[in-house]
Amino acid sequence: MKILQKKICVLGDFGVGKTSLVGRFVKNEFSDKYLTTVGVKMDTKLVSVNDALKVKLIIWDIAGENSFKKISQTYLRGAAGFILVLDGTRLTTLEAALDIKQNIIQLLGDIPFVALINKVDLKAQWEIDDAHMARLNAVEKQLFFTSAKTGEQVEEAFISLSQFLAPNT
């Protein structure tokens, strides 16, 4: 069995649920307590891509920023892919996510991205509607509707990115 190591960065505005999503994926845990990430927090998890290949994800949970200019480019170096997180209950997180993605592509080229609209468990409170999602679908190859609280589509999103990172799968 072959094992690849790949660094991925989890990015998005403040309070979108990045740390909660990583906690749900890595440890299958969720906490209602809001803890602000300062700088970067790292975790790892081994993911099976197929019978012959596993990917060890080195996950960099980067502090929330509503502007790419505030993200330390040092954190982005060596990343093979990105998870871009939006909060369905806050429309402003859509603009922040699109800004972050556009700037990363300008800086690093066409690197794999997976977008997550988080807090699907609060769907009744969503500000991101079908028109906004159509705009997002125009720039995103992979879009997942996740809930760090319930775990909905969290595993699938991370595995999807892992498959993009693995050659010949």
C-alpha positions in Angstrom: 0.0 0.0 0.0 1.3 3.4 -1.0 0.9 6.4 1.3 1.2 10.0 0.1 1.5 13.0 2.3 -0.3 16.1 1.2 -0.7 19.5 3.0 -4.1 21.1 2.7 -5.2 24.4 4.0 -8.7 25.2 5.4 -9.6 28.8 4.7 -12.6 31.1 5.1 -13.9 34.1 7.0 -14.2 34.3 10.8 -16.7 32.0 12.5 -17.6 29.9 9.4 -16.8 26.6 11.3 -13.3 25.7 9.9 -12.0 24.4 13.3 -15.3 22.6 14.0 -15.2 20.9 10.6 -11.6 19.8 11.1 -12.5 18.5 14.6 -15.4 16.6 13.1 -13.3 15.1 10.3 -10.2 14.2 12.4 -11.7 13.2 15.7 -15.5 12.9 15.0 -16.1 15.6 17.7 -18.1 18.8 17.9 -18.2 21.5 20.5 -20.7 24.4 20.7 -17.9 26.5 22.3 -16.5 29.1 19.9 -12.7 29.1 20.0 -10.9 31.6 17.8 -7.9 30.1 15.9 -4.8 32.2 16.3 -2.4 31.8 13.4 -2.7 28.1 12.4 -3.7 24.8 14.0 -2.4 21.6 12.5 -4.0 18.1 12.4 -3.4 15.0 10.4 -5.6 12.1 9.2 -5.0 9.1 7.0 -7.6 8.7 4.2 -8.1 5.7 2.0 -8.4 6.8 -1.6 -8.6 3.3 -3.1 -7.3 -0.2 -2.3 -3.7 0.6 -3.2 -3.4 4.2 -2.0 -3.8 6.2 1.2 -3.3 9.9 1.6 -2.0 11.4 4.9 -3.6 14.8 5.0 -1.7 17.4 6.9 -4.5 19.8 7.6 -3.6 23.5 8.3 -6.6 25.2 9.9 -5.8 28.8 9.2 -7.2 31.7 11.3 -10.3 33.2 9.7 -9.9 36.3 7.6 -12.4 38.2 5.4 -9.6 39.3 3.1 -6.9 37.3 1.4 -4.4 40.2 2.1 -4.5 39.3 5.8 -3.7 35.6 5.4 0.0 34.9 5.9 1.3 33.6 2.6 3.8 31.6 4.6 1.0 29.3 5.7 0.0 28.6 2.1 3.4 27.5 0.9 3.5 23.8 -0.1 -0.2 23.3 0.0 -1.5 20.7 -2.5 -5.1 21.7 -2.1 -7.6 23.9 -0.2 -10.9 23.6 1.5 -12.8 26.9 1.3 -15.5 27.3 4.0 -18.6 29.5 3.8 -21.3 30.0 6.4 -24.7 29.6 4.9 -26.2 31.9 7.5 -23.9 34.8 6.6 -23.9 36.1 3.0 -20.7 38.1 3.6 -18.7 34.9 3.8 -19.5 34.2 0.1 -17.6 37.3 -1.0 -14.7 36.6 1.4 -14.4 33.1 0.0 -14.5 34.2 -3.6 -11.8 36.8 -2.9 -9.6 34.3 -1.1 -9.9 31.7 -3.9 -9.2 34.3 -6.7 -6.1 35.5 -4.9 -4.8 32.0 -4.2 -5.2 31.1 -7.9 -3.3 34.3 -8.9 -0.5 33.4 -6.3 -0.2 29.7 -6.7 -2.0 28.7 -9.9 -4.8 26.2 -10.4 -4.6 24.2 -7.2 -7.5 21.9 -6.2 -10.3 23.5 -4.2 -13.3 22.0 -2.5 -15.9 24.5 -1.3 -18.1 23.8 1.8 -21.2 25.8 2.7 -21.3 25.0 6.4 -24.2 25.0 8.9 -26.7 23.1 6.8 -28.3 22.2 10.2 -29.4 25.9 10.3 -30.8 25.9 6.8 -33.9 27.9 7.8 -31.5 30.8 8.7 -29.5 30.8 5.5 -28.8 34.0 3.7 -27.1 32.2 0.8 -29.9 31.4 -1.6 -30.2 29.6 -4.9 -29.1 32.7 -6.9 -25.9 33.0 -4.8 -25.3 29.3 -5.2 -25.6 29.5 -8.9 -22.8 32.1 -8.8 -20.7 29.8 -6.6 -21.4 26.8 -8.8 -19.9 28.8 -11.7 -16.5 28.8 -10.1 -16.5 25.7 -7.9 -16.0 22.1 -9.3 -16.9 20.5 -5.9 -19.5 22.1 -3.6 -20.6 20.4 -0.4 -23.3 21.3 2.1 -21.9 20.5 5.5 -22.7 20.6 9.1 -19.8 20.3 11.6 -22.5 19.8 14.3 -24.2 16.7 12.7 -21.2 15.6 10.5 -23.3 15.8 7.3 -21.0 15.6 4.2 -17.9 16.5 6.2 -16.1 13.2 5.5 -17.2 13.2 1.9 -15.8 16.7 1.3 -12.3 15.9 2.7 -12.2 12.5 0.8 -13.2 14.3 -2.4 -10.2 16.7 -2.0 -8.0 13.7 -1.2 -9.0 12.1 -4.5 -8.1 15.2 -6.4 -4.7 15.1 -4.8 -4.0 11.5 -5.6 -2.5 10.6 -9.0 -4.3 8.1 -11.3 -7.4 7.5 -9.1 
